[in-house]
């Protein structure tokens, strides 16, 4: 069952990820460099994890395969959560660039963000427990990014001039954060009560949440203005990026 669910997850996630990457290229990577970096790294990590992920869910798996998969997954999730946190922060900076309190917001993000990440790392790190501490650190990063995303959503809704693309991107991230939180909660219930049906429902919900999040991003970039050649040539002529 787990192998079939993992294959279904890949069949949903990979095509949508490719569509998002192609849409970003159409819009212009310079407009969304962090999102392009995040999607590229996530895509490459998914490709790298695929063999071990499928092997550990097969009928013939070894302890070495389990350890390799868990290490790749934990490290990959840590990197992904750091990148998505950076994406959320970049959106906040873009949204508040004309705000009278933008200096306060940037100071809080510049100091508070790295400090939270460092403190969470110090609290959860355990050199004697392999990578068992990584999920707790990833959970904290996801929670922090979700809070910042909610604040960003409030800024966007209160803004007089609505940026449709940014609204869709932030909304897509919100779906992803909510999906991760609900999936983790349902999985915890399934593990506590040893209920396989609940565990399967959590995985199915995760597939739909990831798919919905990527679909919203794809639609956001599809509707965004297409990059023109002059947008890339002009900075080189002037010697400064716009």
N, C-alpha and C positions, 0 to 999 in steps of 0.2 A: 504493500500500500504506500509506504513512504517513498519508494522508488518511483511509482506512478505519479505521486503528487509532485515530486521534485522535477520530473520531466515536464509535467503540465506547467509548473512555475517557469521553467526555462522557455517553453513554447509561447508563453504570454510575455515574459519579460524581454527576451532578446529582440524580437521584432520591433517592439515599442521603443527599446533603447536605441536601435538603429535609426528608427524614424526621428527620434528626438535629436540625435547627433547630426543627421542629414539636414534637419530643419535649422539647427544652430549654424551649420556651415552656410546655409542659404542666407540667413540673416546677417552673418558676419561674426566671426569668432571674437573680434576685438570688442564687440558690444557686450558679450557675455563670456569673458575668459574663464572666470571661476566655475561657471556652470559647465562649460565645455570640458574643463579639466576634471571636474567631479564626474561627469558622465563617462569620459574616456577612461579614467582610473577605475571606476566602478565596472565598466564593461570588461576591461582587461583582467580585473580581479575575478570576475565571474567566469571568464574563460579559463583562467588559471586554476580555479577551484573546482571546475566541472568534473574532471576525471576522479578526484578524490571524493567529491560529493556523491557521485553516482556509485562509486565502488563501495563506500561505507553503507549505502542503502541497499546493496545487493545481498544475495544470500551467502556469499563467501567473502567475508571481511576479516581482516586481521587487526590486532591491537596497534600495529605500526601504522596501518592505514587510518585507523581512527585517530591516532595522535597527530598524524600529518594533517588530516582534514581539520581537526579542531584548531590546530595552530594557525593554519592558513586562514580559516574563517575568523578567528579572534583578531588576528593582526589586521586582516582586511577590513573588518568592521570598525576597528579603531581608526584606521586611516579614512574610511568613508565618513564616519561621524565627524572627524576633524574638518574634512572638506565641506560637508554640508553646513557645519557651523560657520565656516568662513563665508559660504555663499549667503547665508542669512544675514550675517554682519554687513556684507557688501551691499545687500539690498537696503538695510537700514541706513547706511551712509548715503546711498543714492536718494532715498526718499526724503531724508532730512537735510539735504545739502543747502536748502534755502530757509530752513527753520531758524528762528532766533536763538534757539537753545542747542543748535547743532554742535557747538564746541563742548557743551556739557555731555551730550550724548556720545560724542566721539571719545571723550576722556573716559567715560564710564565703560565703554566697550573696549577701549585700548588697555585699560587696567583690569577691569572686572572679568573680561572674558578669559585672558590667559591665566589670571589668578585662580579662577574657578576650575579651569582645566588642570592646573598644577596641583591644587589642593585635593581635587578628586583623585588624581593619579597617586598622590602620596598616601591618601587614606586607603585606597584599595590595593595598591601594589603589594604583592607578596612573592618574593623570589623563590620561596620554597614550595609554591603551589602551582608550578608550571604556568599555564595561561588561564587558570580558573578565575583570576581576578579581573580579566579583561571584560567579560560581560557586564560586570557592575560599573566599570568605568564607562563603557559604551552607553549604558543606561543613563548615567548622569549627563553625558554629552548630549544624548538625544533629548532628555528632559530640558536641559538648558536651551538648546536650539529651538525647541517647541515653544518655550516661554518667549524668547526673542521674536519668534515668528508671530505669536499672538500680538505682541506689542507693535510689530511692523504692520500687521493687518489693521490694527486700530488707527495707526497713522495714515494708512492709505485710504481708509473709509472716511476719515475726517478731512482729507485733503480736498480742496475745491476742484483741482484739476486731476481727474482720475487717469491713471496709466493702466489701460486694459491689460497690456502684456504683463506688467509687474503684478497686477492683481491676480491674474491666472497663475503665474509662477508661484506666488506666495500661497495661493489656494491649493495648488498641487502639492507643495511642501507640507501644508497643514494636513492634507489627506494622508500623506506618508507618515507623518508623526503620529496622527491619531490611529492609523492602522497598526503601527508598531506597538503603541501602548496597549491597544485592545488585544492584539495577538498575544503579547507577553502575558497579559492578565488571564486570558482564556487558557493559555498553555499552563500557567501556574495552577489554575483550578484543575485542569486535566491531570497534571502530575500528582497533585495532592490527593485527588480522589481516585487515581488510577483508572480514568475513564478514556478509553481509546476514541470513542465517538466524538467527545469534546475536543480531544487533541487534533483529530482530523478536521473538525470544523474550524479550529484556529488556523490551520494551514491553508484551508480553502479561503478563509477570510483574508489571510495575508496575500494570497495570489490576487484576489480582487482589488485589495487596497493598493498594492504595488502597481498593478495594471492601470488603475484609475489615476494614480498620481502621475505616471508617465504619460498617460493619454492627455491629461490636462496640460502638461508641459508641451507635448507635441502640438496641441491646438494653439497654445500661446505663441509658440515660435512660428507656426504656420500663418498666423494673423499678423505677426510683426512685420514691419516694412523690410523689404529685401535690400541687402547691402548693394551699393553701386560701386563700380570700379574707382570712382573719384574719392570715395570714402577711405580707400586704402592708399591711393596715390598722393592725395593732397598732404597728409602729414609728412610724407617723405620730402615733398617739395618745400614745405615751409620749415621743415626741420623740427617741428614740434607736433605732438599728437593733439587732436582736438578733444 
